[in-house]
């Protein structure tokens, strides 16, 4: 009886654990570790950061006048570590949303555009007076023709034009998938 019970308990476990991902890790093991919310050692072992990056494909670029200034010209957005925000080669940008924390201001009629490949391809130049709340970028996840494919790694930036900024803080959320 014990042998039958043991067999009934082990077969599903072995079968479930035998499902492997491209790195040879058992999906069940990783899912279990992540679901249980274990400490940093487990998250590192399961390569949590890589898993999230591969699955979610969301890059967040930060702009803060207090940190980056507001001179007319190109200003690279920063990632959570304070480094230039870069998207990988072959990224297909599906959606862009700007989340305005503090409305940008200017002593003149400043405009801000968001760029990946060519000027304003993620957000066309927009007057600072309209930079409020949440702003939908050009790739809007609804129109395939608006999606942008990167041929090489690109740094996401803003272009300040007409007049310098005097204040402002916002995040640019870029949703993407990596293709071939």
ChimeraX attribute file (.defattr): number of C-alpha atoms within 10 A of each C-alpha:
attribute: neighborCount
match mode: 1-to-1
recipient: residues
	/A:1	6
	/A:2	7
	/A:3	8
	/A:4	9
	/A:5	9
	/A:6	10
	/A:7	12
	/A:8	11
	/A:9	11
	/A:10	12
	/A:11	11
	/A:12	11
	/A:13	12
	/A:14	10
	/A:15	9
	/A:16	14
	/A:17	15
	/A:18	15
	/A:19	13
	/A:20	13
	/A:21	11
	/A:22	7
	/A:23	6
	/A:24	9
	/A:25	14
	/A:26	16
	/A:27	17
	/A:28	16
	/A:29	16
	/A:30	20
	/A:31	11
	/A:32	12
	/A:33	17
	/A:34	16
	/A:35	9
	/A:36	10
	/A:37	10
	/A:38	11
	/A:39	10
	/A:40	10
	/A:41	9
	/A:42	15
	/A:43	16
	/A:44	11
	/A:45	10
	/A:46	18
	/A:47	13
	/A:48	16
	/A:49	11
	/A:50	11
	/A:51	13
	/A:52	11
	/A:53	13
	/A:54	13
	/A:55	12
	/A:56	12
	/A:57	18
	/A:58	19
	/A:59	19
	/A:60	19
	/A:61	24
	/A:62	24
	/A:63	23
	/A:64	18
	/A:65	17
	/A:66	11
	/A:67	11
	/A:68	14
	/A:69	15
	/A:70	25
	/A:71	15
	/A:72	16
	/A:73	13
	/A:74	17
	/A:75	18
	/A:76	20
	/A:77	25
	/A:78	23
	/A:79	18
	/A:80	11
	/A:81	7
	/A:82	11
	/A:83	12
	/A:84	18
	/A:85	19
	/A:86	19
	/A:87	22
	/A:88	15
	/A:89	15
	/A:90	17
	/A:91	21
	/A:92	21
	/A:93	26
	/A:94	24
	/A:95	22
	/A:96	25
	/A:97	20
	/A:98	23
	/A:99	19
	/A:100	18
	/A:101	16
	/A:102	15
	/A:103	16
	/A:104	24
	/A:105	22
	/A:106	18
	/A:107	10
	/A:108	12
	/A:109	14
	/A:110	22
	/A:111	25
	/A:112	26
	/A:113	20
	/A:114	28
	/A:115	22
	/A:116	21
	/A:117	18
	/A:118	8
	/A:119	16
	/A:120	19
	/A:121	18
	/A:122	30
	/A:123	21
	/A:124	16
	/A:125	19
	/A:126	16
	/A:127	18
	/A:128	19
	/A:129	13
	/A:130	12
	/A:131	21
	/A:132	15
	/A:133	12
	/A:134	14
	/A:135	15
	/A:136	14
	/A:137	23
	/A:138	21
	/A:139	23
	/A:140	18
	/A:141	16
	/A:142	10
	/A:143	11
	/A:144	11
	/A:145	10
	/A:146	17
	/A:147	20
	/A:148	20
	/A:149	19
	/A:150	18
	/A:151	13
	/A:152	12
	/A:153	14
	/A:154	17
	/A:155	17
	/A:156	24
	/A:157	26
	/A:158	23
	/A:159	20
	/A:160	23
	/A:161	20
	/A:162	14
	/A:163	18
	/A:164	20
	/A:165	23
	/A:166	16
	/A:167	16
	/A:168	20
	/A:169	18
	/A:170	22
	/A:171	19
	/A:172	26
	/A:173	18
	/A:174	21
	/A:175	20
	/A:176	26
	/A:177	17
	/A:178	16
	/A:179	10
	/A:180	8
